[in-house]
Structure formats: structure tokens, C-alpha cells
Amino acid sequence: MGMFSVLNISGSGLTAQRLRLDVIANNIANATSTRTTEGGPFQRSRVVLRPINDRLTFKSHLLPDALEPGVGEGVRVLKIEKDEKPPRMVYDPTHPDAIKSGKWKGYVMYPNVNIVEEMVDMISANRSYEANVTMINSARQMFEKALSLGK
Amino acid sequence: MQIYSRLEVAGNQVGMVRTSKQHFDDRGRITQASDDPVAPFAQVLFSAVENVNQLQQNADELEEKMAVSPEEVDVHEVMIASEKARLGITFMKTIVEKAIRAYNDLVTMR
């Protein structure tokens, strides 16, 4: 492990949580967007995260289970995927995007964004960010304590 | 006598002439490291100082980027880079102080 491995790992965590917050903000901003370029209402998007390095490393040829997971190098964003939940149907015949015919005549398809859910996600991202910052501060204090050994 | 190379000017970075006989060798390049795995202590020390300097430069670069195009760089990246630079400097300072103290101990031996 390098001298600043904790800083690198927590930094990747901070970046990931910032991206999550951006996506949540976009969801909330588009909570009433009934049109998109792909047609249909806006769909809520989610961030999918995965570890940067979760490969098994070779520890020793004397161990029966010589392949063991290493410490890891942080988190990275795998993709931003769309949530495929059905849209919210709201009855509003005067809306320009109202459905013209069929069973759902007069209904408007609103995005499948639930504001409460987004708020919970927002707090979660916020707290994760704080946790990563706390981790960095703790690593820094450890480093400085180690330097004070020789005083 | 010209000490900088006109071919190696990029922005505010100026390369030095490396073909003078006063420099490394007159072939104009630094001698290759040998296969000996044991590096002299001075070289280890200099490469450590070089690493610290690299940390400083990374932090400076990120701060410049922050000022020029704030869209491209996150706040925490800048903070982490400058923190790394600060810790590196602190570490180097501590090591240098210890080395000097050891030297003084040797010098004042009676």
C-alpha cells in the first residue's frame, strides 16, 4: 500500500457520491417532465457503483485457499441506468400530452420519480460523502501521529 | 553560451541543453540505471524529494484548473491533492530534521 492509499480510495468514494448527488438532482428537476427525445415521460436514473479492484490476489503457495481478496482500491461508477418502473398516471384531459384514446384516455404519463425516495437517496449520498471525508481526516491524523514518533 | 534548448520550450516550461560536455555525458542523455538492485542512498533520497515535488506540481496544476475551468474538476480533488502535497512536505521535513540531528550527534561526539 502506498503512502496515500487511503486518500486515493476515499477520493474515489467522494467522486462517486458527488455523481450520485448530481443524478438525484437531475431526477428531482425532471420530476414533472412529460416529454423526452426518446418519447414518453422522463425515466428516473440510478447510479450503479462497483469496486475498482475486487480481483483475487495470490497470497501464498502454502495456503490451501491461496487466492484471497485484496484490500481494494476504491469505487468506480459502472453505469447510470434507467429505472424501468411504470410511469405515474394522472388524470388531466387538458394537458397537451394527455393520451387521446383507449383505456387511459385523458390521462398523462408523469415520470416515475418519487420525491420522497429521492430525498432519502440525497441524504444517503450526503452522509456517505461525510463518511469519506471523516475517513480522510482520520488517515491524516494517523499520518501526523506517525510523524510525531521521532520528536 | 546558451543554456536552454530552443526546441524544448512549452508554455512556461523551458528544457535545458543536455548536449554540453559540462553536463552528464557528451552523448546528450542520462546514463541508464544499472541492473544492480541496490540504489545508492543519495539516489533514493533524491527520488523521494522528486516525488514530493511531483505532489506539489499536481496540486498546483489542479488549482490552476480550478481557477480556469471549474466545471472539469471537483473541490475535493483539489483539497486531496493539496493535502497530499502538505503531508509529503511534512514527511520530508521530518526526515531531513532527523538526518541533521543524527549528523550533529556524530559531529559533537567526544
Interface residues (C-beta under 8 A of the other chain):
Chain A: M3 F4 L7 S10 G11 L14 T15 R18 V133 I136 R140 F143 E144 L147 G150
Chain B: D74 H76 E77 I80 E83 K84 L87 G88 T90 F91 T94 K98
